[in-house]
Amino acid sequence: MSKKNTKKLPERRSPLMTVCKVLTLLLSLWFSGAMTALSGAGLIYNGESYGAELKNTGVFLIISAALMIFGAFLCLFRKKTPNILAIILALGGLVLCLVMLKQLTDHADSSGWTDKYTMLPVSDMYMRRVLPSIAPCVLTAAIAAVQLKRFGAVES
């Protein structure tokens, strides 16, 4: 058999990498899906009282959550193209999310919004809900980068 016909078999899957992928997907579903997307949905639902600017912020929060979740999903694959897209989508979604969070917290602080039970600023609540989305996005980018380096020979 000639060398041209032999195909390099991919390395065996690492249990550590599998655990990291599952953890990343779960964290992404929780922090990006449940927290970020639902915060955006709340802004859209109450858009009549908040105004068009915050309604648009809610739409962009949902879009950013979808990008981050899809990026985390793509890092499950071991091929080149999905991992490149995973990095782009996860980090792009994170940047969009953080920009929208900044706009939302600035508006909440300038309007003096507070929680009626604890009297804490509402911006703190949004920060606690949305900022943890950074962790799954960083994990997504790290997993995709490791796979791009490790399985660089695997074609998309």
N, C-alpha and C positions, 0 to 999 in steps of 0.2 A: 504494500500500500504506500503510495507516495505521500509526501508531506503536504501537498496541495489539498488532498482529500480529507485530511484529518482536521477535525474541528476541536478547538480548545473548549473543554467543558468548564462552565462557571464554577467558582469555588462553592463549597458547601455553605449553606446558610448558617450564619452565626446565631446562636440562641440569644446572645446579648443584643444583637441588632434587631432580632425579631421582637424582643421585649421593648426595646426603644421605639420601634415602629408602632406597636400596639399602644404603648403609653402616649406617644405623640398624637396618634389619632384620637384617643379618648380625651386627652387634654384639649385638643383642638375642637372636638365636638362640644365639650363642656364650656370652655372659655370663649371660643369664637362663636360657636353656635348658640349656646344657651344665653350667655351673658351679653356678648356684643350684638348679636342679631336681635335678641329680644329687647335690648335697650333701644335699638333703632326702631323696632316695631312699636314700642311704647311712644316714641316721639312722633311716629306717623299717626298712631291711633289718636293721640291728643293734639294733632297738628292744628286743629281749628283754634285752640286756645293758645298754642305756642307761636303760630305764624309759619309762613312758608319757608323761612330760613332754617328753622329747626326741623321742619318736616323733611327738607332736602338733606339735612345732616343725618336724619334717621335712615333715609334711603341709602346714603353712602356708607353708613355703618353696616347695613345689611349686605351691601355689595362687598365691603371689605371682609366681612365674616365669611361670605361665600368663597372669596378668593383664598383666604387663609385655610379654610377647610379643604378646598379642592387641591391646594398645594400639599397639604398633609396627606391627602389620599394618593397623590401622584408619587410621593416619596416611598410608597409601599412597593413600587416596581423597581426592578434592578437594571433597567435599560437607561440609556443615555438621555434621550429626549424627554421622557417623563421627569427625570431628576432635574434637568435644566429648567423645565417648566415649573417644577415644584419650588425651586429657589425663587424664581421670578415672581410667581403668584403669591407665595407666602410672604415674602418681603414687601412686595408691592401692596398686598392687602394690609399688612401691618402699618406701612407708612400712611396709607389712606385712613386707616382706623385711628392712628395717633393724631393725624391732622384734624379729623372730625371730633375726636375727644377734646382736643385743645379748643376748638370752636365752641363745643358744647359747654365745657367747664367755664370758659370765659363769659359766655352768655349767662350761665347760671349764677356766677359770682357777681356780675354786673347788675343782674336783676334781683339779687339778694335772696335767691331760693334757699330755703332751709327745710329740713325734715321736720314735720310738725310734732313728732314724738321726741326726738333726741335734740332737736334744734341745731344739729350739725349741718354744715353747708351741703347742698345736694351734689355739688361738684365732687366732694369727697366720696360720696356713694358711687358716682359714675367712675371715678378713678379706681376704686376698689373692684368694681365689676369688670372694667375693660382692660386695665393694665396687665392683668395676668395673661392676656392673649400673647404677650411677648414670648413667654416660655415655649409654647408649642411651635411658634414660628421659628424661633432660634433652633429648636430641636429638628424641625423639618429641614431647615437649611443645612444643619450639621449632618444629618443622616444622608441627605441628597449629595452633599459634598464628599462624604466618605465613600458613598456608592459610586460616584463619578470617578473617584481616584482608584478605588478597589476594582471596579468592574468596567474600567475604561475600555477594555478590549471588546466588551459585549456591544454589538451594534443595536441601534434603535430600529 
